[in-house]
Every structure is written in structure tokens, then in C-alpha cells.
Amino acid sequence: MYFTDFNDWLPPGPNSRNPPGPNVDYGLTQGQLPIYSSNPNTRKWLPYYLVPFLGLPDATTVPATTNALVKVFVCAAYSGAVNDLSDGGGGRSTDDPSRNNYSVAYSQSGSGSYTVTQPGNNTPFMQMLKTAYPTAAGWLPFGKEHVYEPMRLEMLQKAGVPISDFWEVGDYDVAATGAPKFDMAINPVHRKVRNFVYFDAHVADRLVPPDFRYDQ
């Protein structure tokens, strides 16, 4: 849907700068929350860009002080992991995001249950992107906030990356990255598998690797 309407660009698209704003600065952030509003800060999260395709109120109509929840980005298993969420350091959060529409997580620059793709430096698909675009500022498909823009879907394909095997959105937990964020699940919420949406739009799970890290 989004690719068709925006000339194959991944969100947030090209030439996104702040200043002058009010758009997100360059790319999306990996620490995602399932909320949006007219607050420009919500533009660094994927739901903001998909709201028009989900039949939800336009962001301009949602007060900046209100967190409008996008339920398709809330994993049921994450909601059941309230006692296993990170405090952003080495401990556990006492917060329950479902009770406050993620307002505490927002105030703590926290995360919800999902992330946009973040392949490791030495994973096969990242190596393919680096080889295809050696002079790029970076290679995360959705870009990197404050650093560089996202890619177009065709750029992944031209690099030889099979979009049916490359996930774009998936379960997020401390075990996957070793980098805790406030209200981020500490362990995989589905225990032995993680759920992913792939760049060809299909949904599937993957076994959690022995080292618990993302394997692409």
C-alpha cells in the first residue's frame, strides 16, 4: 500500500529534515511505539505513516498531548509480559503500557513490542546492501534518525536481497540486541519464536537462535 502511493520509498520517504521540520529527521528510529498524534515527535515511528491505510483518524486531528493507539502494532503476548519489561538499565520496569496508552514509555524514550528491521553488520543481507551501495551513509532500510534517509524497495531488490526472506517489522526484545530500552520486553514474548512481517507483506515466525540475537 505505502510503497505504491509513495514511489517505492520506505517511510518516512526522502528529504525528511528537522529543521526545518516538522518531519522526522532523516529516518525512523529502531525504538518504536505503537502510537501517533499531531505531535511531530510521533513521525519517527512507523504507525504514523500507515494510519491512512488502516482507516484510523488523521494525525492532524489527534491532539499533540494524546496518544492514539494503533492496535495492529500491539502484540498480545507483549501485553502479557508486563512483569518482564526492561527499565532501560539492568532492572525491570513496573509500568504497564496498556494502562496508560504508552505515556510512561513515551516520557522515558522507551519502546513497545516491535521494531523496524535492523540487520547486523555481518549478516548476509546487510553485506549485500553494503556491496551494492558502498558509498551510502548507512544501510538500514528505514534509515536512521538524525543520520541518513531510508531506501526504496527496489534498492533492496537490486542488491539481490530476497524480499520474501527479509523481515521489515518484528518482535523486539533485549535478548535480540543486548540494548535495553524502557518497557522493552527482556525476553522473547513468544519464548521459542519471534513473529515478523516481511518486505513482500507475508507474516511468519522464526525460531529464536541459540544466542537469542537476530539472525539477519
C-alpha positions in Angstrom: 0.0 0.0 0.0 2.5 2.6 1.2 5.1 1.6 -1.5 2.6 2.1 -4.3 1.5 5.5 -3.2 5.0 6.8 -2.4 7.0 5.8 -5.4 8.5 2.7 -3.7 10.0 4.7 -0.8 10.1 3.2 2.7 8.8 5.5 5.4 9.4 8.3 6.1 10.5 8.9 2.5 13.2 11.2 1.0 14.2 14.7 2.1 12.8 14.5 5.6 14.7 17.0 7.7 14.3 18.7 11.1 15.0 21.6 10.8 13.0 22.9 9.1 10.6 20.2 10.2 8.1 19.3 11.3 9.0 16.0 9.8 11.2 13.3 11.4 14.9 13.9 10.9 16.2 11.6 8.1 15.0 8.1 9.0 12.9 6.2 11.6 14.2 5.1 15.0 14.6 1.5 16.0 12.8 2.0 19.3 9.2 2.1 18.1 6.0 2.9 19.9 2.5 1.9 18.6 1.1 5.4 18.9 0.7 8.6 16.8 -0.7 12.1 17.1 -0.2 15.6 15.6 2.9 15.8 17.8 5.8 15.8 15.3 7.8 13.5 17.5 5.5 10.6 16.6 6.7 10.9 13.0 9.8 8.8 13.9 7.5 5.8 14.4 6.1 3.6 11.6 2.4 3.8 12.7 2.2 7.5 11.8 2.8 6.6 8.1 0.4 3.6 7.9 -2.6 5.3 9.7 -4.2 6.4 6.3 -4.3 2.8 5.2 -5.8 1.5 8.4 -9.0 3.6 8.5 -7.9 5.5 11.6 -8.3 9.3 12.3 -5.8 11.5 10.5 -2.8 12.5 12.7 -3.7 16.2 12.3 -7.0 15.6 14.1 -5.3 13.9 17.2 -4.2 16.4 19.8 -0.5 16.5 20.4 -1.0 15.6 24.0 -3.0 12.5 23.2 -1.5 9.1 22.3 -3.7 7.4 19.7 -3.1 3.7 19.9 -2.6 1.6 16.7 -3.7 -1.8 17.9 -2.2 -3.7 15.0 1.2 -2.8 16.4 0.5 -4.2 19.9 1.3 -7.8 20.3 -1.0 -9.7 22.6 1.9 -11.7 24.1 3.7 -8.4 24.9 0.7 -7.2 26.8 1.0 -10.4 28.9 4.7 -9.8 29.6 4.2 -6.8 31.9 6.4 -8.3 34.6 9.2 -8.9 32.2 9.8 -5.5 30.7 13.1 -3.6 31.0 13.6 -0.4 32.9 16.2 0.7 30.3 19.0 -0.4 32.6 19.6 -3.7 34.3 16.3 -4.0 36.1 12.6 -4.4 35.4 10.0 -1.8 34.7 6.9 -1.5 37.0 5.0 0.1 34.2 2.0 -1.4 32.3 1.9 0.4 29.0 -1.7 -0.9 28.3 -3.0 1.0 31.3 -1.7 4.4 30.2 -1.5 4.3 26.4 2.2 4.1 26.5 2.5 7.6 28.0 5.2 6.5 30.5 7.2 4.7 27.8 6.9 7.9 25.7 8.2 10.0 28.5 11.1 7.6 29.0 12.0 7.3 25.3 11.0 3.7 25.6 9.9 1.0 23.2 6.9 -1.2 22.5 6.7 -4.7 21.3 8.1 -4.3 17.8 11.0 -2.8 15.8 11.7 -2.0 12.2 14.3 -4.2 10.6 17.9 -3.7 11.9 20.1 -6.3 10.3 23.5 -6.8 12.0 26.7 -5.5 10.3 27.9 -9.0 9.4 24.6 -10.6 8.4 24.2 -11.8 4.8 21.6 -9.2 3.7 23.5 -6.3 5.3 26.6 -7.4 3.4 24.6 -7.5 0.2 23.4 -3.9 0.8 26.9 -2.7 1.6 28.3 -4.3 -1.5 25.6 -2.8 -3.7 25.8 0.7 -2.2 29.4 1.1 -0.9 29.2 4.9 -0.7 25.9 5.1 1.2 25.8 6.9 4.6 24.2 3.7 6.0 22.2 0.6 5.1 19.3 0.2 7.4 16.3 0.1 5.0 14.1 2.5 7.1 17.1 4.9 7.5 18.4 6.1 10.8 17.0 9.0 12.8 19.3 12.1 12.6 21.8 10.2 10.3 20.5 9.0 6.9 17.4 8.5 4.8 15.5 5.3 4.1 15.8 3.2 1.0 13.4 2.4 -1.8 12.1 -1.1 -2.0 13.7 -1.6 -5.4 17.1 -0.8 -3.9 16.8 -4.0 -1.8 15.8 -6.0 -4.9 18.6 -4.5 -7.0 21.1 -5.5 -4.3 19.9 -9.1 -4.7 18.1 -9.2 -1.3 15.1 -11.6 -1.5 12.3 -9.5 0.0 10.3 -12.6 0.8 13.1 -13.6 3.2 13.9 -10.2 4.6 11.8 -9.0 7.5 10.7 -5.4 7.8 8.9 -5.4 11.2 9.3 -7.8 14.0 9.2 -8.7 17.7 11.6 -6.6 19.8 13.3 -7.7 23.0 16.5 -7.1 24.9 17.8 -10.6 24.2 17.7 -9.9 20.4 20.0 -6.9 20.6 21.6 -6.6 24.0 20.5 -2.9 24.1 17.7 -2.4 26.6 15.1 0.3 26.3 12.4 1.3 28.8 9.3 -1.0 28.6 11.1 -3.3 26.0 10.5 -7.0 26.6 13.5 -8.5 28.3 13.0 -12.0 26.7 11.2 -13.1 23.5 7.5 -12.8 24.3 6.7 -15.9 22.3 9.5 -17.8 24.0 10.9 -20.0 21.2 9.9 -18.0 18.2 9.6 -14.3 17.1 7.0 -13.0 14.7 7.9 -11.0 11.6 6.3 -9.2 8.7 8.4 -9.4 5.6 9.0 -7.0 2.8 6.7 -8.9 0.4 4.0 -8.4 3.1 3.7 -12.0 4.3 3.8 -12.8 8.0 5.7 -15.7 9.6 7.6 -16.7 12.7 11.3 -17.6 13.1 12.9 -19.8 15.7 14.9 -17.8 18.2 18.6 -18.6 17.6 20.7 -20.3 20.3 22.4 -16.9 21.1 19.0 -15.2 21.1 20.2 -12.5 18.7 18.5 -11.5 15.4 20.0 -13.8 12.7 19.5 -11.3 9.9 
